[in-house]
Amino acid sequence: MQEKLYNLDDKKTSYITMLNLKSPIMRLILGLFLGGLGVDRFYKGDIGLSILKLLTLGGLAIWTIIDLFLVFKGIKKDNLQKVQQALL
């Protein structure tokens, strides 16, 4: 992947720099302070799960604690998939 990024033409390079990548650190901060309201899932783009999390107040805080780990990794994975898809 590193070699593909190094050998990109200008058009693809500008396309990759314009990708809407999410910050895992921002998600972690949102999860710590507003995770019970589903704001971290809204940030990730999981609207359905966000609403469910909001209505259950974070699954009575259990879901909020689990999401501190799951959504952080999920955002990294989503970002990687966006870059890989742009390289095709």
PDB file of N, CA, C and O in Angstrom:
ATOM      1  N   MET A   1       0.820  -1.181   0.000  1.00  0.00           N
ATOM      2  CA  MET A   1       0.000   0.000   0.000  1.00  0.00           C
ATOM      3  C   MET A   1       0.872   1.256   0.000  1.00  0.00           C
ATOM      4  O   MET A   1       0.560   2.239  -0.672  1.00  0.00           O
ATOM      5  N   GLN A   2       1.951   1.213   0.748  1.00  0.00           N
ATOM      6  CA  GLN A   2       2.854   2.360   0.794  1.00  0.00           C
ATOM      7  C   GLN A   2       3.427   2.657  -0.592  1.00  0.00           C
ATOM      8  O   GLN A   2       3.564   3.817  -0.981  1.00  0.00           O
ATOM      9  N   GLU A   3       3.757   1.600  -1.326  1.00  0.00           N
ATOM     10  CA  GLU A   3       4.302   1.775  -2.675  1.00  0.00           C
ATOM     11  C   GLU A   3       3.246   2.378  -3.610  1.00  0.00           C
ATOM     12  O   GLU A   3       3.562   3.231  -4.440  1.00  0.00           O
ATOM     13  N   LYS A   4       2.000   1.935  -3.473  1.00  0.00           N
ATOM     14  CA  LYS A   4       0.918   2.499  -4.285  1.00  0.00           C
ATOM     15  C   LYS A   4       0.742   3.986  -4.001  1.00  0.00           C
ATOM     16  O   LYS A   4       0.547   4.779  -4.922  1.00  0.00           O
ATOM     17  N   LEU A   5       0.811   4.359  -2.736  1.00  0.00           N
ATOM     18  CA  LEU A   5       0.670   5.771  -2.375  1.00  0.00           C
ATOM     19  C   LEU A   5       1.824   6.601  -2.926  1.00  0.00           C
ATOM     20  O   LEU A   5       1.633   7.738  -3.356  1.00  0.00           O
ATOM     21  N   TYR A   6       3.006   6.030  -2.909  1.00  0.00           N
ATOM     22  CA  TYR A   6       4.187   6.743  -3.392  1.00  0.00           C
ATOM     23  C   TYR A   6       4.122   6.994  -4.897  1.00  0.00           C
ATOM     24  O   TYR A   6       4.595   8.022  -5.380  1.00  0.00           O
ATOM     25  N   ASN A   7       3.534   6.050  -5.637  1.00  0.00           N
ATOM     26  CA  ASN A   7       3.511   6.131  -7.094  1.00  0.00           C
ATOM     27  C   ASN A   7       2.212   6.709  -7.664  1.00  0.00           C
ATOM     28  O   ASN A   7       1.927   6.517  -8.847  1.00  0.00           O
ATOM     29  N   LEU A   8       1.438   7.396  -6.867  1.00  0.00           N
ATOM     30  CA  LEU A   8       0.170   7.950  -7.344  1.00  0.00           C
ATOM     31  C   LEU A   8       0.379   9.141  -8.275  1.00  0.00           C
ATOM     32  O   LEU A   8       1.345   9.893  -8.148  1.00  0.00           O
ATOM     33  N   ASP A   9      -0.556   9.291  -9.214  1.00  0.00           N
ATOM     34  CA  ASP A   9      -0.533  10.484 -10.050  1.00  0.00           C
ATOM     35  C   ASP A   9      -1.202  11.642  -9.298  1.00  0.00           C
ATOM     36  O   ASP A   9      -1.796  11.441  -8.239  1.00  0.00           O
ATOM     37  N   ASP A  10      -1.101  12.827  -9.842  1.00  0.00           N
ATOM     38  CA  ASP A  10      -1.594  14.018  -9.155  1.00  0.00           C
ATOM     39  C   ASP A  10      -3.098  13.998  -8.933  1.00  0.00           C
ATOM     40  O   ASP A  10      -3.579  14.473  -7.904  1.00  0.00           O
ATOM     41  N   LYS A  11      -3.837  13.460  -9.878  1.00  0.00           N
ATOM     42  CA  LYS A  11      -5.297  13.436  -9.764  1.00  0.00           C
ATOM     43  C   LYS A  11      -5.746  12.575  -8.589  1.00  0.00           C
ATOM     44  O   LYS A  11      -6.595  12.981  -7.796  1.00  0.00           O
ATOM     45  N   LYS A  12      -5.164  11.381  -8.488  1.00  0.00           N
ATOM     46  CA  LYS A  12      -5.528  10.493  -7.378  1.00  0.00           C
ATOM     47  C   LYS A  12      -5.011  11.026  -6.043  1.00  0.00           C
ATOM     48  O   LYS A  12      -5.660  10.847  -5.012  1.00  0.00           O
ATOM     49  N   THR A  13      -3.864  11.671  -6.055  1.00  0.00           N
ATOM     50  CA  THR A  13      -3.330  12.243  -4.827  1.00  0.00           C
ATOM     51  C   THR A  13      -4.267  13.311  -4.286  1.00  0.00           C
ATOM     52  O   THR A  13      -4.534  13.355  -3.085  1.00  0.00           O
ATOM     53  N   SER A  14      -4.763  14.166  -5.157  1.00  0.00           N
ATOM     54  CA  SER A  14      -5.683  15.207  -4.700  1.00  0.00           C
ATOM     55  C   SER A  14      -7.008  14.601  -4.254  1.00  0.00           C
ATOM     56  O   SER A  14      -7.638  15.113  -3.329  1.00  0.00           O
ATOM     57  N   TYR A  15      -7.440  13.516  -4.900  1.00  0.00           N
ATOM     58  CA  TYR A  15      -8.667  12.836  -4.495  1.00  0.00           C
ATOM     59  C   TYR A  15      -8.529  12.259  -3.091  1.00  0.00           C
ATOM     60  O   TYR A  15      -9.442  12.388  -2.276  1.00  0.00           O
ATOM     61  N   ILE A  16      -7.396  11.624  -2.801  1.00  0.00           N
ATOM     62  CA  ILE A  16      -7.186  11.027  -1.479  1.00  0.00           C
ATOM     63  C   ILE A  16      -7.093  12.098  -0.398  1.00  0.00           C
ATOM     64  O   ILE A  16      -7.577  11.898   0.716  1.00  0.00           O
ATOM     65  N   THR A  17      -6.478  13.225  -0.716  1.00  0.00           N
ATOM     66  CA  THR A  17      -6.388  14.284   0.297  1.00  0.00           C
ATOM     67  C   THR A  17      -7.746  14.907   0.586  1.00  0.00           C
ATOM     68  O   THR A  17      -7.924  15.534   1.630  1.00  0.00           O
ATOM     69  N   MET A  18      -8.710  14.746  -0.322  1.00  0.00           N
ATOM     70  CA  MET A  18     -10.044  15.300  -0.120  1.00  0.00           C
ATOM     71  C   MET A  18     -10.999  14.308   0.566  1.00  0.00           C
ATOM     72  O   MET A  18     -12.155  14.650   0.816  1.00  0.00           O
ATOM     73  N   LEU A  19     -10.540  13.103   0.868  1.00  0.00           N
ATOM     74  CA  LEU A  19     -11.393  12.120   1.522  1.00  0.00           C
ATOM     75  C   LEU A  19     -11.820  12.617   2.900  1.00  0.00           C
ATOM     76  O   LEU A  19     -11.060  13.290   3.596  1.00  0.00           O
ATOM     77  N   ASN A  20     -13.032  12.278   3.272  1.00  0.00           N
ATOM     78  CA  ASN A  20     -13.572  12.669   4.564  1.00  0.00           C
ATOM     79  C   ASN A  20     -13.229  11.591   5.595  1.00  0.00           C
ATOM     80  O   ASN A  20     -14.049  10.721   5.888  1.00  0.00           O
ATOM     81  N   LEU A  21     -12.022  11.656   6.139  1.00  0.00           N
ATOM     82  CA  LEU A  21     -11.578  10.681   7.124  1.00  0.00           C
ATOM     83  C   LEU A  21     -11.929  11.178   8.525  1.00  0.00           C
ATOM     84  O   LEU A  21     -11.818  12.368   8.822  1.00  0.00           O
ATOM     85  N   LYS A  22     -12.348  10.261   9.367  1.00  0.00           N
ATOM     86  CA  LYS A  22     -12.749  10.591  10.739  1.00  0.00           C
ATOM     87  C   LYS A  22     -11.557  10.421  11.675  1.00  0.00           C
ATOM     88  O   LYS A  22     -10.690   9.576  11.453  1.00  0.00           O
ATOM     89  N   SER A  23     -11.531  11.227  12.710  1.00  0.00           N
ATOM     90  CA  SER A  23     -10.461  11.169  13.696  1.00  0.00           C
ATOM     91  C   SER A  23     -10.832  10.202  14.826  1.00  0.00           C
ATOM     92  O   SER A  23     -11.844  10.405  15.496  1.00  0.00           O
ATOM     93  N   PRO A  24     -10.026   9.150  15.047  1.00  0.00           N
ATOM     94  CA  PRO A  24     -10.303   8.238  16.160  1.00  0.00           C
ATOM     95  C   PRO A  24     -10.195   8.933  17.517  1.00  0.00           C
ATOM     96  O   PRO A  24     -10.901   8.562  18.455  1.00  0.00           O
ATOM     97  N   ILE A  25      -9.333   9.923  17.632  1.00  0.00           N
ATOM     98  CA  ILE A  25      -9.174  10.642  18.903  1.00  0.00           C
ATOM     99  C   ILE A  25     -10.426  11.464  19.207  1.00  0.00           C
ATOM    100  O   ILE A  25     -10.885  11.504  20.349  1.00  0.00           O
ATOM    101  N   MET A  26     -10.972  12.114  18.188  1.00  0.00           N
ATOM    102  CA  MET A  26     -12.206  12.881  18.382  1.00  0.00           C
ATOM    103  C   MET A  26     -13.335  11.953  18.793  1.00  0.00           C
ATOM    104  O   MET A  26     -14.151  12.306  19.644  1.00  0.00           O
ATOM    105  N   ARG A  27     -13.388  10.776  18.198  1.00  0.00           N
ATOM    106  CA  ARG A  27     -14.414   9.795  18.549  1.00  0.00           C
ATOM    107  C   ARG A  27     -14.261   9.348  19.986  1.00  0.00           C
ATOM    108  O   ARG A  27     -15.253   9.156  20.689  1.00  0.00           O
ATOM    109  N   LEU A  28     -13.032   9.183  20.426  1.00  0.00           N
ATOM    110  CA  LEU A  28     -12.782   8.776  21.805  1.00  0.00           C
ATOM    111  C   LEU A  28     -13.251   9.853  22.776  1.00  0.00           C
ATOM    112  O   LEU A  28     -13.854   9.547  23.805  1.00  0.00           O
ATOM    113  N   ILE A  29     -12.979  11.101  22.452  1.00  0.00           N
ATOM    114  CA  ILE A  29     -13.415  12.208  23.308  1.00  0.00           C
ATOM    115  C   ILE A  29     -14.945  12.268  23.345  1.00  0.00           C
ATOM    116  O   ILE A  29     -15.536  12.434  24.412  1.00  0.00           O
ATOM    117  N   LEU A  30     -15.576  12.135  22.190  1.00  0.00           N
ATOM    118  CA  LEU A  30     -17.042  12.132  22.144  1.00  0.00           C
ATOM    119  C   LEU A  30     -17.608  10.959  22.934  1.00  0.00           C
ATOM    120  O   LEU A  30     -18.616  11.100  23.626  1.00  0.00           O
ATOM    121  N   GLY A  31     -16.962   9.811  22.830  1.00  0.00           N
ATOM    122  CA  GLY A  31     -17.423   8.628  23.549  1.00  0.00           C
ATOM    123  C   GLY A  31     -17.320   8.786  25.052  1.00  0.00           C
ATOM    124  O   GLY A  31     -18.196   8.331  25.788  1.00  0.00           O
ATOM    125  N   LEU A  32     -16.264   9.424  25.510  1.00  0.00           N
ATOM    126  CA  LEU A  32     -16.081   9.620  26.943  1.00  0.00           C
ATOM    127  C   LEU A  32     -17.115  10.578  27.533  1.00  0.00           C
ATOM    128  O   LEU A  32     -17.649  10.335  28.616  1.00  0.00           O
ATOM    129  N   PHE A  33     -17.392  11.660  26.820  1.00  0.00           N
ATOM    130  CA  PHE A  33     -18.263  12.689  27.375  1.00  0.00           C
ATOM    131  C   PHE A  33     -19.726  12.564  26.946  1.00  0.00           C
ATOM    132  O   PHE A  33     -20.621  12.910  27.717  1.00  0.00           O
ATOM    133  N   LEU A  34     -19.984  12.079  25.736  1.00  0.00           N
ATOM    134  CA  LEU A  34     -21.354  12.032  25.227  1.00  0.00           C
ATOM    135  C   LEU A  34     -21.728  10.653  24.681  1.00  0.00           C
ATOM    136  O   LEU A  34     -22.685  10.528  23.917  1.00  0.00           O
ATOM    137  N   GLY A  35     -20.987   9.633  25.064  1.00  0.00           N
ATOM    138  CA  GLY A  35     -21.234   8.290  24.552  1.00  0.00           C
ATOM    139  C   GLY A  35     -22.585   7.732  24.941  1.00  0.00           C
ATOM    140  O   GLY A  35     -23.181   6.974  24.177  1.00  0.00           O
ATOM    141  N   GLY A  36     -23.075   8.088  26.101  1.00  0.00           N
ATOM    142  CA  GLY A  36     -24.382   7.609  26.542  1.00  0.00           C
ATOM    143  C   GLY A  36     -25.525   8.133  25.698  1.00  0.00           C
ATOM    144  O   GLY A  36     -26.612   7.555  25.691  1.00  0.00           O
ATOM    145  N   LEU A  37     -25.288   9.220  24.990  1.00  0.00           N
ATOM    146  CA  LEU A  37     -26.307   9.798  24.116  1.00  0.00           C
ATOM    147  C   LEU A  37     -26.141   9.363  22.666  1.00  0.00           C
ATOM    148  O   LEU A  37     -26.927   9.764  21.807  1.00  0.00           O
ATOM    149  N   GLY A  38     -25.132   8.551  22.384  1.00  0.00           N
ATOM    150  CA  GLY A  38     -24.929   8.033  21.040  1.00  0.00           C
ATOM    151  C   GLY A  38     -24.197   8.965  20.097  1.00  0.00           C
ATOM    152  O   GLY A  38     -24.139   8.702  18.895  1.00  0.00           O
ATOM    153  N   VAL A  39     -23.636  10.053  20.615  1.00  0.00           N
ATOM    154  CA  VAL A  39     -22.963  11.033  19.761  1.00  0.00           C
ATOM    155  C   VAL A  39     -21.760  10.414  19.050  1.00  0.00           C
ATOM    156  O   VAL A  39     -21.471  10.769  17.907  1.00  0.00           O
ATOM    157  N   ASP A  40     -21.062   9.501  19.706  1.00  0.00           N
ATOM    158  CA  ASP A  40     -19.914   8.852  19.074  1.00  0.00           C
ATOM    159  C   ASP A  40     -20.335   8.021  17.871  1.00  0.00           C
ATOM    160  O   ASP A  40     -19.615   7.969  16.874  1.00  0.00           O
ATOM    161  N   ARG A  41     -21.481   7.375  17.952  1.00  0.00           N
ATOM    162  CA  ARG A  41     -21.985   6.593  16.813  1.00  0.00           C
ATOM    163  C   ARG A  41     -22.472   7.518  15.693  1.00  0.00           C
ATOM    164  O   ARG A  41     -22.304   7.204  14.515  1.00  0.00           O
ATOM    165  N   PHE A  42     -23.077   8.660  16.056  1.00  0.00           N
ATOM    166  CA  PHE A  42     -23.469   9.631  15.038  1.00  0.00           C
ATOM    167  C   PHE A  42     -22.228  10.104  14.282  1.00  0.00           C
ATOM    168  O   PHE A  42     -22.253  10.215  13.056  1.00  0.00           O
ATOM    169  N   TYR A  43     -21.146  10.383  15.004  1.00  0.00           N
ATOM    170  CA  TYR A  43     -19.898  10.833  14.383  1.00  0.00           C
ATOM    171  C   TYR A  43     -19.352   9.787  13.421  1.00  0.00           C
ATOM    172  O   TYR A  43     -18.849  10.122  12.349  1.00  0.00           O
ATOM    173  N   LYS A  44     -19.453   8.525  13.807  1.00  0.00           N
ATOM    174  CA  LYS A  44     -18.955   7.433  12.955  1.00  0.00           C
ATOM    175  C   LYS A  44     -19.828   7.248  11.720  1.00  0.00           C
ATOM    176  O   LYS A  44     -19.350   6.781  10.685  1.00  0.00           O
ATOM    177  N   GLY A  45     -21.105   7.611  11.822  1.00  0.00           N
ATOM    178  CA  GLY A  45     -22.010   7.477  10.697  1.00  0.00           C
ATOM    179  C   GLY A  45     -23.021   6.358  10.859  1.00  0.00           C
ATOM    180  O   GLY A  45     -23.764   6.055   9.926  1.00  0.00           O
ATOM    181  N   ASP A  46     -23.059   5.744  12.024  1.00  0.00           N
ATOM    182  CA  ASP A  46     -24.018   4.675  12.309  1.00  0.00           C
ATOM    183  C   ASP A  46     -25.293   5.294  12.885  1.00  0.00           C
ATOM    184  O   ASP A  46     -25.505   5.283  14.097  1.00  0.00           O
ATOM    185  N   ILE A  47     -26.134   5.831  12.007  1.00  0.00           N
ATOM    186  CA  ILE A  47     -27.299   6.589  12.451  1.00  0.00           C
ATOM    187  C   ILE A  47     -28.307   5.710  13.192  1.00  0.00           C
ATOM    188  O   ILE A  47     -28.808   6.098  14.247  1.00  0.00           O
ATOM    189  N   GLY A  48     -28.602   4.538  12.649  1.00  0.00           N
ATOM    190  CA  GLY A  48     -29.571   3.645  13.291  1.00  0.00           C
ATOM    191  C   GLY A  48     -29.140   3.238  14.692  1.00  0.00           C
ATOM    192  O   GLY A  48     -29.934   3.289  15.631  1.00  0.00           O
ATOM    193  N   LEU A  49     -27.880   2.835  14.834  1.00  0.00           N
ATOM    194  CA  LEU A  49     -27.375   2.451  16.152  1.00  0.00           C
ATOM    195  C   LEU A  49     -27.284   3.659  17.081  1.00  0.00           C
ATOM    196  O   LEU A  49     -27.428   3.524  18.296  1.00  0.00           O
ATOM    197  N   SER A  50     -27.045   4.833  16.512  1.00  0.00           N
ATOM    198  CA  SER A  50     -26.981   6.048  17.319  1.00  0.00           C
ATOM    199  C   SER A  50     -28.317   6.339  17.969  1.00  0.00           C
ATOM    200  O   SER A  50     -28.390   6.653  19.157  1.00  0.00           O
ATOM    201  N   ILE A  51     -29.369   6.231  17.182  1.00  0.00           N
ATOM    202  CA  ILE A  51     -30.709   6.495  17.714  1.00  0.00           C
ATOM    203  C   ILE A  51     -31.075   5.466  18.774  1.00  0.00           C
ATOM    204  O   ILE A  51     -31.635   5.810  19.815  1.00  0.00           O
ATOM    205  N   LEU A  52     -30.760   4.206  18.509  1.00  0.00           N
ATOM    206  CA  LEU A  52     -31.026   3.156  19.492  1.00  0.00           C
ATOM    207  C   LEU A  52     -30.248   3.393  20.782  1.00  0.00           C
ATOM    208  O   LEU A  52     -30.780   3.215  21.878  1.00  0.00           O
ATOM    209  N   LYS A  53     -29.003   3.789  20.646  1.00  0.00           N
ATOM    210  CA  LYS A  53     -28.176   4.069  21.819  1.00  0.00           C
ATOM    211  C   LYS A  53     -28.714   5.270  22.591  1.00  0.00           C
ATOM    212  O   LYS A  53     -28.688   5.287  23.822  1.00  0.00           O
ATOM    213  N   LEU A  54     -29.194   6.263  21.872  1.00  0.00           N
ATOM    214  CA  LEU A  54     -29.777   7.445  22.502  1.00  0.00           C
ATOM    215  C   LEU A  54     -31.033   7.080  23.283  1.00  0.00           C
ATOM    216  O   LEU A  54     -31.220   7.538  24.411  1.00  0.00           O
ATOM    217  N   LEU A  55     -31.893   6.260  22.690  1.00  0.00           N
ATOM    218  CA  LEU A  55     -33.150   5.890  23.346  1.00  0.00           C
ATOM    219  C   LEU A  55     -32.953   4.999  24.568  1.00  0.00           C
ATOM    220  O   LEU A  55     -33.774   5.009  25.485  1.00  0.00           O
ATOM    221  N   THR A  56     -31.867   4.231  24.580  1.00  0.00           N
ATOM    222  CA  THR A  56     -31.611   3.347  25.723  1.00  0.00           C
ATOM    223  C   THR A  56     -30.590   3.946  26.697  1.00  0.00           C
ATOM    224  O   THR A  56     -30.140   3.277  27.627  1.00  0.00           O
ATOM    225  N   LEU A  57     -30.232   5.213  26.472  1.00  0.00           N
ATOM    226  CA  LEU A  57     -29.210   5.890  27.290  1.00  0.00           C
ATOM    227  C   LEU A  57     -27.917   5.087  27.355  1.00  0.00           C
ATOM    228  O   LEU A  57     -27.357   4.851  28.426  1.00  0.00           O
ATOM    229  N   GLY A  58     -27.469   4.684  26.196  1.00  0.00           N
ATOM    230  CA  GLY A  58     -26.206   3.956  26.096  1.00  0.00           C
ATOM    231  C   GLY A  58     -26.314   2.529  26.581  1.00  0.00           C
ATOM    232  O   GLY A  58     -25.333   1.961  27.060  1.00  0.00           O
ATOM    233  N   GLY A  59     -27.512   1.932  26.463  1.00  0.00           N
ATOM    234  CA  GLY A  59     -27.687   0.556  26.940  1.00  0.00           C
ATOM    235  C   GLY A  59     -27.437   0.473  28.425  1.00  0.00           C
ATOM    236  O   GLY A  59     -26.821  -0.469  28.923  1.00  0.00           O
ATOM    237  N   LEU A  60     -27.936   1.497  29.135  1.00  0.00           N
ATOM    238  CA  LEU A  60     -27.717   1.620  30.584  1.00  0.00           C
ATOM    239  C   LEU A  60     -26.226   1.617  30.910  1.00  0.00           C
ATOM    240  O   LEU A  60     -25.783   0.986  31.871  1.00  0.00           O
ATOM    241  N   ALA A  61     -25.477   2.324  30.101  1.00  0.00           N
ATOM    242  CA  ALA A  61     -24.032   2.571  30.246  1.00  0.00           C
ATOM    243  C   ALA A  61     -23.157   1.380  29.853  1.00  0.00           C
ATOM    244  O   ALA A  61     -21.949   1.547  29.682  1.00  0.00           O
ATOM    245  N   ILE A  62     -23.723   0.202  29.708  1.00  0.00           N
ATOM    246  CA  ILE A  62     -22.919  -0.958  29.330  1.00  0.00           C
ATOM    247  C   ILE A  62     -22.457  -0.814  27.882  1.00  0.00           C
ATOM    248  O   ILE A  62     -21.287  -1.040  27.571  1.00  0.00           O
ATOM    249  N   TRP A  63     -23.371  -0.440  27.010  1.00  0.00           N
ATOM    250  CA  TRP A  63     -23.066  -0.260  25.596  1.00  0.00           C
ATOM    251  C   TRP A  63     -22.039   0.853  25.407  1.00  0.00           C
ATOM    252  O   TRP A  63     -21.171   0.765  24.538  1.00  0.00           O
ATOM    253  N   THR A  64     -22.143   1.892  26.219  1.00  0.00           N
ATOM    254  CA  THR A  64     -21.204   3.011  26.134  1.00  0.00           C
ATOM    255  C   THR A  64     -19.782   2.563  26.424  1.00  0.00           C
ATOM    256  O   THR A  64     -18.849   2.957  25.725  1.00  0.00           O
ATOM    257  N   ILE A  65     -19.617   1.752  27.435  1.00  0.00           N
ATOM    258  CA  ILE A  65     -18.276   1.271  27.806  1.00  0.00           C
ATOM    259  C   ILE A  65     -17.707   0.372  26.710  1.00  0.00           C
ATOM    260  O   ILE A  65     -16.527   0.475  26.376  1.00  0.00           O
ATOM    261  N   ILE A  66     -18.529  -0.500  26.156  1.00  0.00           N
ATOM    262  CA  ILE A  66     -18.075  -1.390  25.087  1.00  0.00           C
ATOM    263  C   ILE A  66     -17.689  -0.575  23.853  1.00  0.00           C
ATOM    264  O   ILE A  66     -16.689  -0.866  23.197  1.00  0.00           O
ATOM    265  N   ASP A  67     -18.489   0.450  23.541  1.00  0.00           N
ATOM    266  CA  ASP A  67     -18.222   1.275  22.361  1.00  0.00           C
ATOM    267  C   ASP A  67     -16.934   2.084  22.466  1.00  0.00           C
ATOM    268  O   ASP A  67     -16.374   2.474  21.442  1.00  0.00           O
ATOM    269  N   LEU A  68     -16.460   2.340  23.653  1.00  0.00           N
ATOM    270  CA  LEU A  68     -15.188   3.061  23.783  1.00  0.00           C
ATOM    271  C   LEU A  68     -14.073   2.323  23.055  1.00  0.00           C
ATOM    272  O   LEU A  68     -13.119   2.943  22.586  1.00  0.00           O
ATOM    273  N   PHE A  69     -14.189   1.022  22.963  1.00  0.00           N
ATOM    274  CA  PHE A  69     -13.176   0.220  22.282  1.00  0.00           C
ATOM    275  C   PHE A  69     -13.567  -0.101  20.839  1.00  0.00           C
ATOM    276  O   PHE A  69     -12.736  -0.026  19.934  1.00  0.00           O
ATOM    277  N   LEU A  70     -14.824  -0.455  20.631  1.00  0.00           N
ATOM    278  CA  LEU A  70     -15.259  -0.908  19.311  1.00  0.00           C
ATOM    279  C   LEU A  70     -15.281   0.197  18.269  1.00  0.00           C
ATOM    280  O   LEU A  70     -14.798  -0.005  17.155  1.00  0.00           O
ATOM    281  N   VAL A  71     -15.820   1.343  18.595  1.00  0.00           N
ATOM    282  CA  VAL A  71     -15.959   2.404  17.604  1.00  0.00           C
ATOM    283  C   VAL A  71     -14.595   2.991  17.266  1.00  0.00           C
ATOM    284  O   VAL A  71     -14.375   3.391  16.122  1.00  0.00           O
ATOM    285  N   PHE A  72     -13.677   3.056  18.217  1.00  0.00           N
ATOM    286  CA  PHE A  72     -12.325   3.557  17.962  1.00  0.00           C
ATOM    287  C   PHE A  72     -11.660   2.724  16.876  1.00  0.00           C
ATOM    288  O   PHE A  72     -11.094   3.267  15.928  1.00  0.00           O
ATOM    289  N   LYS A  73     -11.728   1.407  17.016  1.00  0.00           N
ATOM    290  CA  LYS A  73     -11.150   0.519  15.997  1.00  0.00           C
ATOM    291  C   LYS A  73     -11.945   0.585  14.702  1.00  0.00           C
ATOM    292  O   LYS A  73     -11.380   0.490  13.613  1.00  0.00           O
ATOM    293  N   GLY A  74     -13.254   0.747  14.822  1.00  0.00           N
ATOM    294  CA  GLY A  74     -14.107   0.812  13.644  1.00  0.00           C
ATOM    295  C   GLY A  74     -13.802   2.011  12.766  1.00  0.00           C
ATOM    296  O   GLY A  74     -13.833   1.904  11.540  1.00  0.00           O
ATOM    297  N   ILE A  75     -13.508   3.149  13.374  1.00  0.00           N
ATOM    298  CA  ILE A  75     -13.181   4.349  12.602  1.00  0.00           C
ATOM    299  C   ILE A  75     -11.861   4.152  11.864  1.00  0.00           C
ATOM    300  O   ILE A  75     -11.739   4.532  10.700  1.00  0.00           O
ATOM    301  N   LYS A  76     -10.887   3.568  12.525  1.00  0.00           N
ATOM    302  CA  LYS A  76      -9.615   3.297  11.850  1.00  0.00           C
ATOM    303  C   LYS A  76      -9.826   2.372  10.653  1.00  0.00           C
ATOM    304  O   LYS A  76      -9.248   2.579   9.586  1.00  0.00           O
ATOM    305  N   LYS A  77     -10.649   1.362  10.842  1.00  0.00           N
ATOM    306  CA  LYS A  77     -10.936   0.403   9.770  1.00  0.00           C
ATOM    307  C   LYS A  77     -11.676   1.097   8.619  1.00  0.00           C
ATOM    308  O   LYS A  77     -11.361   0.864   7.452  1.00  0.00           O
ATOM    309  N   ASP A  78     -12.649   1.941   8.940  1.00  0.00           N
ATOM    310  CA  ASP A  78     -13.395   2.670   7.909  1.00  0.00           C
ATOM    311  C   ASP A  78     -12.479   3.589   7.111  1.00  0.00           C
ATOM    312  O   ASP A  78     -12.587   3.669   5.887  1.00  0.00           O
ATOM    313  N   ASN A  79     -11.578   4.281   7.802  1.00  0.00           N
ATOM    314  CA  ASN A  79     -10.630   5.168   7.121  1.00  0.00           C
ATOM    315  C   ASN A  79      -9.729   4.389   6.174  1.00  0.00           C
ATOM    316  O   ASN A  79      -9.484   4.827   5.050  1.00  0.00           O
ATOM    317  N   LEU A  80      -9.236   3.241   6.619  1.00  0.00           N
ATOM    318  CA  LEU A  80      -8.374   2.414   5.786  1.00  0.00           C
ATOM    319  C   LEU A  80      -9.120   1.924   4.548  1.00  0.00           C
ATOM    320  O   LEU A  80      -8.559   1.901   3.452  1.00  0.00           O
ATOM    321  N   GLN A  81     -10.379   1.533   4.717  1.00  0.00           N
ATOM    322  CA  GLN A  81     -11.175   1.078   3.580  1.00  0.00           C
ATOM    323  C   GLN A  81     -11.392   2.199   2.579  1.00  0.00           C
ATOM    324  O   GLN A  81     -11.360   1.956   1.373  1.00  0.00           O
ATOM    325  N   LYS A  82     -11.611   3.421   3.049  1.00  0.00           N
ATOM    326  CA  LYS A  82     -11.789   4.558   2.139  1.00  0.00           C
ATOM    327  C   LYS A  82     -10.535   4.804   1.309  1.00  0.00           C
ATOM    328  O   LYS A  82     -10.623   5.055   0.107  1.00  0.00           O
ATOM    329  N   VAL A  83      -9.368   4.732   1.946  1.00  0.00           N
ATOM    330  CA  VAL A  83      -8.113   4.943   1.235  1.00  0.00           C
ATOM    331  C   VAL A  83      -7.871   3.814   0.245  1.00  0.00           C
ATOM    332  O   VAL A  83      -7.475   4.061  -0.894  1.00  0.00           O
ATOM    333  N   GLN A  84      -8.104   2.578   0.668  1.00  0.00           N
ATOM    334  CA  GLN A  84      -7.897   1.447  -0.240  1.00  0.00           C
ATOM    335  C   GLN A  84      -8.838   1.521  -1.438  1.00  0.00           C
ATOM    336  O   GLN A  84      -8.437   1.204  -2.558  1.00  0.00           O
ATOM    337  N   GLN A  85     -10.074   1.932  -1.219  1.00  0.00           N
ATOM    338  CA  GLN A  85     -11.020   2.058  -2.309  1.00  0.00           C
ATOM    339  C   GLN A  85     -10.603   3.176  -3.270  1.00  0.00           C
ATOM    340  O   GLN A  85     -10.803   3.064  -4.480  1.00  0.00           O
ATOM    341  N   ALA A  86     -10.033   4.234  -2.736  1.00  0.00           N
ATOM    342  CA  ALA A  86      -9.566   5.349  -3.579  1.00  0.00           C
ATOM    343  C   ALA A  86      -8.368   4.930  -4.425  1.00  0.00           C
ATOM    344  O   ALA A  86      -8.154   5.477  -5.507  1.00  0.00           O
ATOM    345  N   LEU A  87      -7.589   3.969  -3.945  1.00  0.00           N
ATOM    346  CA  LEU A  87      -6.403   3.529  -4.677  1.00  0.00           C
ATOM    347  C   LEU A  87      -6.750   2.618  -5.849  1.00  0.00           C
ATOM    348  O   LEU A  87      -5.920   2.417  -6.736  1.00  0.00           O
ATOM    349  N   LEU A  88      -7.947   2.072  -5.868  1.00  0.00           N
ATOM    350  CA  LEU A  88      -8.321   1.153  -6.954  1.00  0.00           C
ATOM    351  C   LEU A  88      -8.540   1.855  -8.255  1.00  0.00           C
ATOM    352  O   LEU A  88      -8.859   1.215  -9.256  1.00  0.00           O
TER     353      LEU A  88
END
